[in-house]
Amino acid sequence: MRRLPLRRLTTLATLAALGAATLGTAACGDDSAGGDSGRVTLRLGYFPNITHAPAVVGVEKGIFAEKLGSDVKLDPKTFNAGPAAIEAVFSGALDATYIGPNPTVNAFSKSRGEAVRVISGAASGGVALVVKPGINGPQDLKGKKVATPQLGNTQDVAVRYWLKQQGLTTTKEGGGDVKIVPQENAQTIETFNSGTIDGAWVPEPFVSRLVNAGGRVLVDERDLWPDRKFVITNLLVSTKFLKAHPDVVQKLVDGQVAANEFVNTKPDEAQQAISDAIGKITGKPLDLKLIKQAWPTLEFTNDPIPTSLKAGLDHAVEVNLTEPVDLKGLYDLTYLNNALKAAGKPEVVQP
C-alpha cells in the first residue's frame, strides 16, 4: 500500500510532518487559548473556487457554524491546490479539508492508510482543457505549453493521462512532446493572455475566464467519464480528529449536506454568496456572470463517486506519478449516511 508520488520532490520536512500527524503529536483542534478552554476548534480547508461551492457557501452563509453549534469554533482556511492542503493536514494545521481525488489518494498512501478518511462527496465536473485558437486536436499540442494548478494535483494527472492516451509524452520536469507548466490558477490567466502558455487544464471558474479571454474548450472532462460524472471535490478528515471528535465530524457532514441542499435549491443565492466570499478572500468579487456561465458544468453531489477516484488513481499510476495503492479503508461514509437519512435523502453505498 506504499505510495511514492513525486518521490524526488518529497522533503525531510514533509516526512517529519507526516510522522507528527500519524504518531499523534500534532494538535487535534482543542482550543484552550483566548477564553475558549474546552471548546473544540475545527480547522477546515477549502479552495476559493466554484468547484468547492458547498464549502464556500457553507462558510459564507453560516451553515457550518449553525450545524457545528456553540461548542465548536470553525476556523476556515483557503488553499490554491490539493498538495498544499494535504501538507497542512499532515503538519496538524488542518483537521478537515475539501479536496480533489488525487491528493486524497496521495495522503492516504503516504500515511499507509492511517492519516485520513473521506467522509463525503461535494462536487462533480467543472474541469476542462482550454486552448488557444488554432489548436483543434491533440496533435496540435505537440511542442506547446499547457498549465495545470500544481504538479501532482488532480488536473495535472488528468491532462498527463489524456495526453498519453493521444500518444503524446510529458515529464515531471516539463519536458516531452507537451510541456506541462504547473502554476497558480490566477497566474494562468495572465500567462494565457501573454502567450506564455498555449492552454490549461483547470477547474471553474478559470475555464470560463480562459474562454472569455479568447480560448476554446478542447476537452470537457465530463466527456471522458461514465455518465459524465467524476469526483472533483470530496470532504476529507484527519483520522486523529475523527477519533477524538466523532460528534464534531457528524456535525460537519450535516453541514455539508445542508450546504449542498442550499446550493442546489437556491442557486441564485449560492452564486451571490460565492461572489461575495471570493471577494473577501482575494480582494475582488467573482463576476456573477462568470459564475452563472460556469454553473451548468458542475453537479453538486454528496456522493463521493468512489469508482472515479479509483480510476483517477489508475491514471496516475499510468503516467508515473504514483505506484498502485490499496484503497481499502479510505472511505467512512457512516456520518454521511446518518446525515442523508436525517434529511430524508437516499443513502450512498459504502465502498
Secondary structure, 3 states (H helix, E strand, C coil): CCCCCCHHHCCHHHHHHHHHHHHCCCCCCEECCCCCCCEEEEEEEECCCHHHHHHHHHHHCCHHHHHHCCCEEEEEEECCCHHHHHHHHHHCCCCEEEECHHHHHHHHHHCCCCCEEEEEEEEEECEEEEECCCCCCHHHHCCCEEEECCCCCHHHHHHHHHHHHCCCCCCCCCCCCCEEEECCHHHHHHHHHHCCCCEEEEECCHHHHHHHCCCEEEEEHHHHCHHHCCEEEEEEEEHHHHHHCHHHHHHHHHHHHHHHHHHHHCHHHHHHHHHHHHHHHHCCCCCHHHHHHHHHHEECCCCCCHHHHHHHHHHHHHCCCCCCCCCCCCECCHHHHHHHHHCCCCCCCCC
